[in-house]
Amino acid sequence: MRYFNVDQIYADLITGRTTRTLVYSSLVRARKSEQTDRVEMFEEAIRRFDEWRATPNFTPVTS
């Protein structure tokens, strides 16, 4: 899937439509292609997702 903003990636991570591993893989590809804007986007989404998972009352969202 082609992502266009951080919120789209973050929402897909929370709902389980994508995995952190897949997003990280996209981050690595963006780094190799020197796409700095996409690198920042993926890093921010992963950071937000990790913060969400680290909350004391973490409950996975199910569809």
CHARMM-style PDB file with segment names, atoms N, HN, CA, C and O in Angstrom:
ATOM      1  N   MET     1       0.831  -1.182   0.000  1.00  0.00      PROA
ATOM      2  CA  MET     1       0.000   0.000   0.000  1.00  0.00      PROA
ATOM      3  C   MET     1       0.872   1.239   0.000  1.00  0.00      PROA
ATOM      4  O   MET     1       1.914   1.276   0.654  1.00  0.00      PROA
ATOM      5  N   ARG     2       0.458   2.223  -0.712  1.00  0.00      PROA
ATOM      6  HN  ARG     2      -0.389   2.194  -1.243  1.00  0.00      PROA
ATOM      7  CA  ARG     2       1.186   3.488  -0.763  1.00  0.00      PROA
ATOM      8  C   ARG     2       0.603   4.423   0.292  1.00  0.00      PROA
ATOM      9  O   ARG     2      -0.595   4.707   0.290  1.00  0.00      PROA
ATOM     10  N   TYR     3       1.453   4.894   1.183  1.00  0.00      PROA
ATOM     11  HN  TYR     3       2.426   4.664   1.184  1.00  0.00      PROA
ATOM     12  CA  TYR     3       1.005   5.795   2.242  1.00  0.00      PROA
ATOM     13  C   TYR     3       1.371   7.227   1.891  1.00  0.00      PROA
ATOM     14  O   TYR     3       2.426   7.496   1.316  1.00  0.00      PROA
ATOM     15  N   PHE     4       0.473   8.140   2.249  1.00  0.00      PROA
ATOM     16  HN  PHE     4      -0.384   7.921   2.716  1.00  0.00      PROA
ATOM     17  CA  PHE     4       0.669   9.541   1.912  1.00  0.00      PROA
ATOM     18  C   PHE     4       0.824  10.441   3.127  1.00  0.00      PROA
ATOM     19  O   PHE     4       1.271  11.581   2.999  1.00  0.00      PROA
ATOM     20  N   ASN     5       0.458   9.938   4.318  1.00  0.00      PROA
ATOM     21  HN  ASN     5       0.095   9.012   4.422  1.00  0.00      PROA
ATOM     22  CA  ASN     5       0.654  10.741   5.525  1.00  0.00      PROA
ATOM     23  C   ASN     5       0.778   9.844   6.758  1.00  0.00      PROA
ATOM     24  O   ASN     5       0.445   8.660   6.728  1.00  0.00      PROA
ATOM     25  N   VAL     6       1.262  10.439   7.824  1.00  0.00      PROA
ATOM     26  HN  VAL     6       1.533  11.401   7.848  1.00  0.00      PROA
ATOM     27  CA  VAL     6       1.523   9.710   9.065  1.00  0.00      PROA
ATOM     28  C   VAL     6       0.234   9.143   9.648  1.00  0.00      PROA
ATOM     29  O   VAL     6       0.214   8.011  10.131  1.00  0.00      PROA
ATOM     30  N   ASP     7      -0.832   9.921   9.605  1.00  0.00      PROA
ATOM     31  HN  ASP     7      -0.815  10.840   9.213  1.00  0.00      PROA
ATOM     32  CA  ASP     7      -2.095   9.479  10.200  1.00  0.00      PROA
ATOM     33  C   ASP     7      -2.626   8.216   9.537  1.00  0.00      PROA
ATOM     34  O   ASP     7      -3.191   7.350  10.205  1.00  0.00      PROA
ATOM     35  N   GLN     8      -2.450   8.112   8.252  1.00  0.00      PROA
ATOM     36  HN  GLN     8      -1.991   8.816   7.709  1.00  0.00      PROA
ATOM     37  CA  GLN     8      -2.906   6.930   7.511  1.00  0.00      PROA
ATOM     38  C   GLN     8      -2.134   5.681   7.975  1.00  0.00      PROA
ATOM     39  O   GLN     8      -2.731   4.627   8.196  1.00  0.00      PROA
ATOM     40  N   ILE     9      -0.839   5.803   8.118  1.00  0.00      PROA
ATOM     41  HN  ILE     9      -0.354   6.659   7.939  1.00  0.00      PROA
ATOM     42  CA  ILE     9      -0.014   4.677   8.570  1.00  0.00      PROA
ATOM     43  C   ILE     9      -0.378   4.309  10.006  1.00  0.00      PROA
ATOM     44  O   ILE     9      -0.568   3.137  10.329  1.00  0.00      PROA
ATOM     45  N   TYR    10      -0.471   5.320  10.856  1.00  0.00      PROA
ATOM     46  HN  TYR    10      -0.317   6.272  10.593  1.00  0.00      PROA
ATOM     47  CA  TYR    10      -0.788   5.110  12.271  1.00  0.00      PROA
ATOM     48  C   TYR    10      -2.133   4.407  12.430  1.00  0.00      PROA
ATOM     49  O   TYR    10      -2.255   3.472  13.222  1.00  0.00      PROA
ATOM     50  N   ALA    11      -3.127   4.844  11.696  1.00  0.00      PROA
ATOM     51  HN  ALA    11      -3.029   5.604  11.053  1.00  0.00      PROA
ATOM     52  CA  ALA    11      -4.458   4.219  11.768  1.00  0.00      PROA
ATOM     53  C   ALA    11      -4.397   2.759  11.330  1.00  0.00      PROA
ATOM     54  O   ALA    11      -5.017   1.899  11.956  1.00  0.00      PROA
ATOM     55  N   ASP    12      -3.663   2.476  10.269  1.00  0.00      PROA
ATOM     56  HN  ASP    12      -3.160   3.174   9.761  1.00  0.00      PROA
ATOM     57  CA  ASP    12      -3.538   1.092   9.799  1.00  0.00      PROA
ATOM     58  C   ASP    12      -2.793   0.218  10.808  1.00  0.00      PROA
ATOM     59  O   ASP    12      -3.114  -0.960  10.960  1.00  0.00      PROA
ATOM     60  N   LEU    13      -1.809   0.784  11.492  1.00  0.00      PROA
ATOM     61  HN  LEU    13      -1.548   1.741  11.368  1.00  0.00      PROA
ATOM     62  CA  LEU    13      -1.096   0.032  12.524  1.00  0.00      PROA
ATOM     63  C   LEU    13      -2.024  -0.296  13.692  1.00  0.00      PROA
ATOM     64  O   LEU    13      -2.034  -1.425  14.182  1.00  0.00      PROA
ATOM     65  N   ILE    14      -2.789   0.673  14.127  1.00  0.00      PROA
ATOM     66  HN  ILE    14      -2.781   1.590  13.728  1.00  0.00      PROA
ATOM     67  CA  ILE    14      -3.681   0.464  15.269  1.00  0.00      PROA
ATOM     68  C   ILE    14      -4.775  -0.543  14.945  1.00  0.00      PROA
ATOM     69  O   ILE    14      -5.107  -1.388  15.777  1.00  0.00      PROA
ATOM     70  N   THR    15      -5.335  -0.461  13.751  1.00  0.00      PROA
ATOM     71  HN  THR    15      -5.066   0.225  13.076  1.00  0.00      PROA
ATOM     72  CA  THR    15      -6.430  -1.366  13.394  1.00  0.00      PROA
ATOM     73  C   THR    15      -5.934  -2.735  12.950  1.00  0.00      PROA
ATOM     74  O   THR    15      -6.730  -3.661  12.795  1.00  0.00      PROA
ATOM     75  N   GLY    16      -4.627  -2.874  12.744  1.00  0.00      PROA
ATOM     76  HN  GLY    16      -3.980  -2.121  12.869  1.00  0.00      PROA
ATOM     77  CA  GLY    16      -4.075  -4.161  12.348  1.00  0.00      PROA
ATOM     78  C   GLY    16      -4.080  -4.400  10.850  1.00  0.00      PROA
ATOM     79  O   GLY    16      -3.800  -5.513  10.405  1.00  0.00      PROA
ATOM     80  N   ARG    17      -4.392  -3.380  10.065  1.00  0.00      PROA
ATOM     81  HN  ARG    17      -4.619  -2.476  10.427  1.00  0.00      PROA
ATOM     82  CA  ARG    17      -4.382  -3.541   8.608  1.00  0.00      PROA
ATOM     83  C   ARG    17      -2.964  -3.674   8.076  1.00  0.00      PROA
ATOM     84  O   ARG    17      -2.760  -4.171   6.968  1.00  0.00      PROA
ATOM     85  N   THR    18      -1.980  -3.232   8.861  1.00  0.00      PROA
ATOM     86  HN  THR    18      -2.146  -2.829   9.761  1.00  0.00      PROA
ATOM     87  CA  THR    18      -0.577  -3.408   8.503  1.00  0.00      PROA
ATOM     88  C   THR    18       0.190  -3.718   9.783  1.00  0.00      PROA
ATOM     89  O   THR    18      -0.337  -3.564  10.885  1.00  0.00      PROA
ATOM     90  N   THR    19       1.427  -4.154   9.630  1.00  0.00      PROA
ATOM     91  HN  THR    19       1.855  -4.280   8.735  1.00  0.00      PROA
ATOM     92  CA  THR    19       2.237  -4.496  10.800  1.00  0.00      PROA
ATOM     93  C   THR    19       3.397  -3.523  10.936  1.00  0.00      PROA
ATOM     94  O   THR    19       3.785  -2.849   9.982  1.00  0.00      PROA
ATOM     95  N   ARG    20       3.939  -3.467  12.146  1.00  0.00      PROA
ATOM     96  HN  ARG    20       3.623  -4.014  12.921  1.00  0.00      PROA
ATOM     97  CA  ARG    20       5.088  -2.601  12.392  1.00  0.00      PROA
ATOM     98  C   ARG    20       6.269  -3.053  11.529  1.00  0.00      PROA
ATOM     99  O   ARG    20       7.032  -2.227  11.028  1.00  0.00      PROA
ATOM    100  N   THR    21       6.410  -4.348  11.363  1.00  0.00      PROA
ATOM    101  HN  THR    21       5.790  -5.019  11.770  1.00  0.00      PROA
ATOM    102  CA  THR    21       7.493  -4.896  10.552  1.00  0.00      PROA
ATOM    103  C   THR    21       7.398  -4.416   9.110  1.00  0.00      PROA
ATOM    104  O   THR    21       8.410  -4.057   8.507  1.00  0.00      PROA
ATOM    105  N   LEU    22       6.207  -4.406   8.562  1.00  0.00      PROA
ATOM    106  HN  LEU    22       5.386  -4.698   9.052  1.00  0.00      PROA
ATOM    107  CA  LEU    22       6.016  -3.946   7.189  1.00  0.00      PROA
ATOM    108  C   LEU    22       6.316  -2.454   7.058  1.00  0.00      PROA
ATOM    109  O   LEU    22       6.921  -2.022   6.076  1.00  0.00      PROA
ATOM    110  N   VAL    23       5.895  -1.671   8.046  1.00  0.00      PROA
ATOM    111  HN  VAL    23       5.405  -2.022   8.843  1.00  0.00      PROA
ATOM    112  CA  VAL    23       6.170  -0.231   8.022  1.00  0.00      PROA
ATOM    113  C   VAL    23       7.669   0.005   8.152  1.00  0.00      PROA
ATOM    114  O   VAL    23       8.221   0.870   7.472  1.00  0.00      PROA
ATOM    115  N   TYR    24       8.331  -0.758   9.022  1.00  0.00      PROA
ATOM    116  HN  TYR    24       7.882  -1.460   9.574  1.00  0.00      PROA
ATOM    117  CA  TYR    24       9.777  -0.618   9.172  1.00  0.00      PROA
ATOM    118  C   TYR    24      10.491  -0.983   7.871  1.00  0.00      PROA
ATOM    119  O   TYR    24      11.468  -0.334   7.495  1.00  0.00      PROA
ATOM    120  N   SER    25      10.014  -2.002   7.195  1.00  0.00      PROA
ATOM    121  HN  SER    25       9.221  -2.529   7.501  1.00  0.00      PROA
ATOM    122  CA  SER    25      10.588  -2.394   5.911  1.00  0.00      PROA
ATOM    123  C   SER    25      10.458  -1.255   4.895  1.00  0.00      PROA
ATOM    124  O   SER    25      11.384  -0.991   4.129  1.00  0.00      PROA
ATOM    125  N   SER    26       9.323  -0.595   4.896  1.00  0.00      PROA
ATOM    126  HN  SER    26       8.570  -0.809   5.519  1.00  0.00      PROA
ATOM    127  CA  SER    26       9.121   0.551   4.006  1.00  0.00      PROA
ATOM    128  C   SER    26      10.060   1.692   4.376  1.00  0.00      PROA
ATOM    129  O   SER    26      10.552   2.407   3.503  1.00  0.00      PROA
ATOM    130  N   LEU    27      10.308   1.859   5.670  1.00  0.00      PROA
ATOM    131  HN  LEU    27       9.908   1.278   6.379  1.00  0.00      PROA
ATOM    132  CA  LEU    27      11.244   2.874   6.143  1.00  0.00      PROA
ATOM    133  C   LEU    27      12.645   2.605   5.599  1.00  0.00      PROA
ATOM    134  O   LEU    27      13.314   3.519   5.118  1.00  0.00      PROA
ATOM    135  N   VAL    28      13.079   1.368   5.675  1.00  0.00      PROA
ATOM    136  HN  VAL    28      12.535   0.625   6.066  1.00  0.00      PROA
ATOM    137  CA  VAL    28      14.411   0.999   5.181  1.00  0.00      PROA
ATOM    138  C   VAL    28      14.511   1.236   3.675  1.00  0.00      PROA
ATOM    139  O   VAL    28      15.519   1.751   3.190  1.00  0.00      PROA
ATOM    140  N   ARG    29      13.471   0.862   2.941  1.00  0.00      PROA
ATOM    141  HN  ARG    29      12.652   0.444   3.335  1.00  0.00      PROA
ATOM    142  CA  ARG    29      13.474   1.098   1.486  1.00  0.00      PROA
ATOM    143  C   ARG    29      13.556   2.585   1.173  1.00  0.00      PROA
ATOM    144  O   ARG    29      14.268   2.990   0.254  1.00  0.00      PROA
ATOM    145  N   ALA    30      12.834   3.394   1.931  1.00  0.00      PROA
ATOM    146  HN  ALA    30      12.256   3.064   2.677  1.00  0.00      PROA
ATOM    147  CA  ALA    30      12.864   4.844   1.718  1.00  0.00      PROA
ATOM    148  C   ALA    30      14.254   5.401   2.019  1.00  0.00      PROA
ATOM    149  O   ALA    30      14.734   6.296   1.323  1.00  0.00      PROA
ATOM    150  N   ARG    31      14.898   4.867   3.058  1.00  0.00      PROA
ATOM    151  HN  ARG    31      14.508   4.140   3.623  1.00  0.00      PROA
ATOM    152  CA  ARG    31      16.264   5.302   3.382  1.00  0.00      PROA
ATOM    153  C   ARG    31      17.219   4.987   2.238  1.00  0.00      PROA
ATOM    154  O   ARG    31      18.030   5.825   1.845  1.00  0.00      PROA
ATOM    155  N   LYS    32      17.116   3.773   1.708  1.00  0.00      PROA
ATOM    156  HN  LYS    32      16.457   3.092   2.028  1.00  0.00      PROA
ATOM    157  CA  LYS    32      18.005   3.372   0.616  1.00  0.00      PROA
ATOM    158  C   LYS    32      17.771   4.206  -0.633  1.00  0.00      PROA
ATOM    159  O   LYS    32      18.697   4.446  -1.407  1.00  0.00      PROA
ATOM    160  N   SER    33      16.542   4.643  -0.829  1.00  0.00      PROA
ATOM    161  HN  SER    33      15.789   4.448  -0.201  1.00  0.00      PROA
ATOM    162  CA  SER    33      16.202   5.465  -1.996  1.00  0.00      PROA
ATOM    163  C   SER    33      16.409   6.950  -1.730  1.00  0.00      PROA
ATOM    164  O   SER    33      16.149   7.787  -2.594  1.00  0.00      PROA
ATOM    165  N   GLU    34      16.880   7.270  -0.526  1.00  0.00      PROA
ATOM    166  HN  GLU    34      17.092   6.590   0.176  1.00  0.00      PROA
ATOM    167  CA  GLU    34      17.144   8.648  -0.116  1.00  0.00      PROA
ATOM    168  C   GLU    34      15.905   9.537  -0.228  1.00  0.00      PROA
ATOM    169  O   GLU    34      15.980  10.679  -0.683  1.00  0.00      PROA
ATOM    170  N   GLN    35      14.775   8.993   0.193  1.00  0.00      PROA
ATOM    171  HN  GLN    35      14.714   8.065   0.563  1.00  0.00      PROA
ATOM    172  CA  GLN    35      13.518   9.750   0.216  1.00  0.00      PROA
ATOM    173  C   GLN    35      13.305  10.256   1.641  1.00  0.00      PROA
ATOM    174  O   GLN    35      12.575   9.644   2.421  1.00  0.00      PROA
ATOM    175  N   THR    36      13.940  11.365   1.972  1.00  0.00      PROA
ATOM    176  HN  THR    36      14.533  11.862   1.338  1.00  0.00      PROA
ATOM    177  CA  THR    36      13.946  11.844   3.353  1.00  0.00      PROA
ATOM    178  C   THR    36      12.556  12.164   3.887  1.00  0.00      PROA
ATOM    179  O   THR    36      12.287  11.938   5.067  1.00  0.00      PROA
ATOM    180  N   ASP    37      11.677  12.678   3.051  1.00  0.00      PROA
ATOM    181  HN  ASP    37      11.896  12.861   2.092  1.00  0.00      PROA
ATOM    182  CA  ASP    37      10.330  12.997   3.528  1.00  0.00      PROA
ATOM    183  C   ASP    37       9.574  11.733   3.931  1.00  0.00      PROA
ATOM    184  O   ASP    37       8.843  11.732   4.922  1.00  0.00      PROA
ATOM    185  N   ARG    38       9.750  10.662   3.163  1.00  0.00      PROA
ATOM    186  HN  ARG    38      10.343  10.663   2.358  1.00  0.00      PROA
ATOM    187  CA  ARG    38       9.077   9.397   3.495  1.00  0.00      PROA
ATOM    188  C   ARG    38       9.730   8.736   4.712  1.00  0.00      PROA
ATOM    189  O   ARG    38       9.042   8.115   5.523  1.00  0.00      PROA
ATOM    190  N   VAL    39      11.041   8.865   4.842  1.00  0.00      PROA
ATOM    191  HN  VAL    39      11.600   9.370   4.184  1.00  0.00      PROA
ATOM    192  CA  VAL    39      11.732   8.329   6.017  1.00  0.00      PROA
ATOM    193  C   VAL    39      11.159   8.972   7.275  1.00  0.00      PROA
ATOM    194  O   VAL    39      10.840   8.278   8.240  1.00  0.00      PROA
ATOM    195  N   GLU    40      11.029  10.298   7.265  1.00  0.00      PROA
ATOM    196  HN  GLU    40      11.289  10.862   6.481  1.00  0.00      PROA
ATOM    197  CA  GLU    40      10.484  11.013   8.418  1.00  0.00      PROA
ATOM    198  C   GLU    40       9.050  10.575   8.708  1.00  0.00      PROA
ATOM    199  O   GLU    40       8.665  10.424   9.867  1.00  0.00      PROA
ATOM    200  N   MET    41       8.267  10.372   7.660  1.00  0.00      PROA
ATOM    201  HN  MET    41       8.579  10.494   6.718  1.00  0.00      PROA
ATOM    202  CA  MET    41       6.878   9.962   7.815  1.00  0.00      PROA
ATOM    203  C   MET    41       6.791   8.588   8.491  1.00  0.00      PROA
ATOM    204  O   MET    41       6.025   8.413   9.438  1.00  0.00      PROA
ATOM    205  N   PHE    42       7.564   7.625   8.015  1.00  0.00      PROA
ATOM    206  HN  PHE    42       8.187   7.768   7.246  1.00  0.00      PROA
ATOM    207  CA  PHE    42       7.543   6.285   8.595  1.00  0.00      PROA
ATOM    208  C   PHE    42       8.085   6.285  10.023  1.00  0.00      PROA
ATOM    209  O   PHE    42       7.541   5.598  10.888  1.00  0.00      PROA
ATOM    210  N   GLU    43       9.147   7.046  10.281  1.00  0.00      PROA
ATOM    211  HN  GLU    43       9.588   7.605   9.578  1.00  0.00      PROA
ATOM    212  CA  GLU    43       9.702   7.125  11.629  1.00  0.00      PROA
ATOM    213  C   GLU    43       8.680   7.683  12.612  1.00  0.00      PROA
ATOM    214  O   GLU    43       8.528   7.167  13.719  1.00  0.00      PROA
ATOM    215  N   GLU    44       7.978   8.740  12.203  1.00  0.00      PROA
ATOM    216  HN  GLU    44       8.101   9.159  11.303  1.00  0.00      PROA
ATOM    217  CA  GLU    44       6.967   9.356  13.068  1.00  0.00      PROA
ATOM    218  C   GLU    44       5.823   8.382  13.352  1.00  0.00      PROA
ATOM    219  O   GLU    44       5.358   8.289  14.487  1.00  0.00      PROA
ATOM    220  N   ALA    45       5.376   7.667  12.343  1.00  0.00      PROA
ATOM    221  HN  ALA    45       5.754   7.743  11.420  1.00  0.00      PROA
ATOM    222  CA  ALA    45       4.284   6.703  12.528  1.00  0.00      PROA
ATOM    223  C   ALA    45       4.705   5.584  13.486  1.00  0.00      PROA
ATOM    224  O   ALA    45       3.930   5.187  14.356  1.00  0.00      PROA
ATOM    225  N   ILE    46       5.918   5.080  13.325  1.00  0.00      PROA
ATOM    226  HN  ILE    46       6.547   5.402  12.618  1.00  0.00      PROA
ATOM    227  CA  ILE    46       6.416   4.024  14.212  1.00  0.00      PROA
ATOM    228  C   ILE    46       6.552   4.555  15.635  1.00  0.00      PROA
ATOM    229  O   ILE    46       6.198   3.865  16.592  1.00  0.00      PROA
ATOM    230  N   ARG    47       7.064   5.782  15.780  1.00  0.00      PROA
ATOM    231  HN  ARG    47       7.352   6.342  15.003  1.00  0.00      PROA
ATOM    232  CA  ARG    47       7.211   6.377  17.108  1.00  0.00      PROA
ATOM    233  C   ARG    47       5.851   6.506  17.798  1.00  0.00      PROA
ATOM    234  O   ARG    47       5.707   6.142  18.965  1.00  0.00      PROA
ATOM    235  N   ARG    48       4.857   7.024  17.075  1.00  0.00      PROA
ATOM    236  HN  ARG    48       4.974   7.320  16.127  1.00  0.00      PROA
ATOM    237  CA  ARG    48       3.517   7.185  17.648  1.00  0.00      PROA
ATOM    238  C   ARG    48       2.902   5.836  18.015  1.00  0.00      PROA
ATOM    239  O   ARG    48       2.267   5.702  19.061  1.00  0.00      PROA
ATOM    240  N   PHE    49       3.092   4.840  17.150  1.00  0.00      PROA
ATOM    241  HN  PHE    49       3.607   4.949  16.300  1.00  0.00      PROA
ATOM    242  CA  PHE    49       2.544   3.509  17.416  1.00  0.00      PROA
ATOM    243  C   PHE    49       3.199   2.889  18.647  1.00  0.00      PROA
ATOM    244  O   PHE    49       2.518   2.294  19.481  1.00  0.00      PROA
ATOM    245  N   ASP    50       4.519   3.027  18.761  1.00  0.00      PROA
ATOM    246  HN  ASP    50       5.073   3.510  18.083  1.00  0.00      PROA
ATOM    247  CA  ASP    50       5.228   2.483  19.921  1.00  0.00      PROA
ATOM    248  C   ASP    50       4.762   3.156  21.213  1.00  0.00      PROA
ATOM    249  O   ASP    50       4.620   2.493  22.240  1.00  0.00      PROA
ATOM    250  N   GLU    51       4.524   4.469  21.166  1.00  0.00      PROA
ATOM    251  HN  GLU    51       4.639   5.008  20.331  1.00  0.00      PROA
ATOM    252  CA  GLU    51       4.003   5.175  22.337  1.00  0.00      PROA
ATOM    253  C   GLU    51       2.617   4.659  22.697  1.00  0.00      PROA
ATOM    254  O   GLU    51       2.310   4.459  23.873  1.00  0.00      PROA
ATOM    255  N   TRP    52       1.788   4.447  21.695  1.00  0.00      PROA
ATOM    256  HN  TRP    52       2.038   4.610  20.740  1.00  0.00      PROA
ATOM    257  CA  TRP    52       0.432   3.943  21.922  1.00  0.00      PROA
ATOM    258  C   TRP    52       0.473   2.556  22.559  1.00  0.00      PROA
ATOM    259  O   TRP    52      -0.288   2.266  23.483  1.00  0.00      PROA
ATOM    260  N   ARG    53       1.367   1.703  22.060  1.00  0.00      PROA
ATOM    261  HN  ARG    53       1.985   1.939  21.310  1.00  0.00      PROA
ATOM    262  CA  ARG    53       1.487   0.345  22.613  1.00  0.00      PROA
ATOM    263  C   ARG    53       2.034   0.346  24.030  1.00  0.00      PROA
ATOM    264  O   ARG    53       1.734  -0.554  24.815  1.00  0.00      PROA
ATOM    265  N   ALA    54       2.838   1.358  24.363  1.00  0.00      PROA
ATOM    266  HN  ALA    54       3.081   2.089  23.725  1.00  0.00      PROA
ATOM    267  CA  ALA    54       3.475   1.415  25.677  1.00  0.00      PROA
ATOM    268  C   ALA    54       2.547   1.964  26.760  1.00  0.00      PROA
ATOM    269  O   ALA    54       2.916   1.955  27.934  1.00  0.00      PROA
ATOM    270  N   THR    55       1.375   2.433  26.405  1.00  0.00      PROA
ATOM    271  HN  THR    55       1.075   2.440  25.451  1.00  0.00      PROA
ATOM    272  CA  THR    55       0.462   2.978  27.411  1.00  0.00      PROA
ATOM    273  C   THR    55       0.038   1.866  28.364  1.00  0.00      PROA
ATOM    274  O   THR    55      -0.098   0.711  27.960  1.00  0.00      PROA
ATOM    275  N   PRO    56      -0.172   2.221  29.634  1.00  0.00      PROA
ATOM    276  CA  PRO    56      -0.507   1.202  30.635  1.00  0.00      PROA
ATOM    277  C   PRO    56      -1.790   0.428  30.323  1.00  0.00      PROA
ATOM    278  O   PRO    56      -1.886  -0.754  30.656  1.00  0.00      PROA
ATOM    279  N   ASN    57      -2.753   1.056  29.705  1.00  0.00      PROA
ATOM    280  HN  ASN    57      -2.675   2.016  29.435  1.00  0.00      PROA
ATOM    281  CA  ASN    57      -4.029   0.401  29.422  1.00  0.00      PROA
ATOM    282  C   ASN    57      -4.118  -0.035  27.969  1.00  0.00      PROA
ATOM    283  O   ASN    57      -5.191   0.018  27.367  1.00  0.00      PROA
ATOM    284  N   PHE    58      -3.006  -0.463  27.406  1.00  0.00      PROA
ATOM    285  HN  PHE    58      -2.135  -0.507  27.895  1.00  0.00      PROA
ATOM    286  CA  PHE    58      -2.964  -0.870  26.002  1.00  0.00      PROA
ATOM    287  C   PHE    58      -3.965  -1.982  25.746  1.00  0.00      PROA
ATOM    288  O   PHE    58      -3.934  -3.030  26.391  1.00  0.00      PROA
ATOM    289  N   THR    59      -4.844  -1.737  24.805  1.00  0.00      PROA
ATOM    290  HN  THR    59      -4.869  -0.886  24.281  1.00  0.00      PROA
ATOM    291  CA  THR    59      -5.806  -2.744  24.371  1.00  0.00      PROA
ATOM    292  C   THR    59      -5.831  -2.723  22.856  1.00  0.00      PROA
ATOM    293  O   THR    59      -6.174  -1.697  22.267  1.00  0.00      PROA
ATOM    294  N   PRO    60      -5.482  -3.815  22.211  1.00  0.00      PROA
ATOM    295  CA  PRO    60      -5.500  -3.822  20.750  1.00  0.00      PROA
ATOM    296  C   PRO    60      -6.904  -3.537  20.218  1.00  0.00      PROA
ATOM    297  O   PRO    60      -7.896  -4.024  20.760  1.00  0.00      PROA
ATOM    298  N   VAL    61      -6.972  -2.758  19.172  1.00  0.00      PROA
ATOM    299  HN  VAL    61      -6.167  -2.362  18.731  1.00  0.00      PROA
ATOM    300  CA  VAL    61      -8.248  -2.446  18.530  1.00  0.00      PROA
ATOM    301  C   VAL    61      -8.554  -3.564  17.555  1.00  0.00      PROA
ATOM    302  O   VAL    61      -7.698  -3.948  16.758  1.00  0.00      PROA
ATOM    303  N   THR    62      -9.751  -4.081  17.612  1.00  0.00      PROA
ATOM    304  HN  THR    62     -10.446  -3.770  18.260  1.00  0.00      PROA
ATOM    305  CA  THR    62     -10.146  -5.123  16.668  1.00  0.00      PROA
ATOM    306  C   THR    62     -11.246  -4.594  15.780  1.00  0.00      PROA
ATOM    307  O   THR    62     -12.083  -3.804  16.215  1.00  0.00      PROA
ATOM    308  N   SER    63     -11.242  -5.022  14.560  1.00  0.00      PROA
ATOM    309  HN  SER    63     -10.562  -5.664  14.206  1.00  0.00      PROA
ATOM    310  CA  SER    63     -12.239  -4.544  13.598  1.00  0.00      PROA
ATOM    311  C   SER    63     -13.528  -5.306  13.735  1.00  0.00      PROA
ATOM    312  OT1 SER    63     -14.483  -5.040  13.006  1.00  0.00      PROA
TER     313      SER     63
END
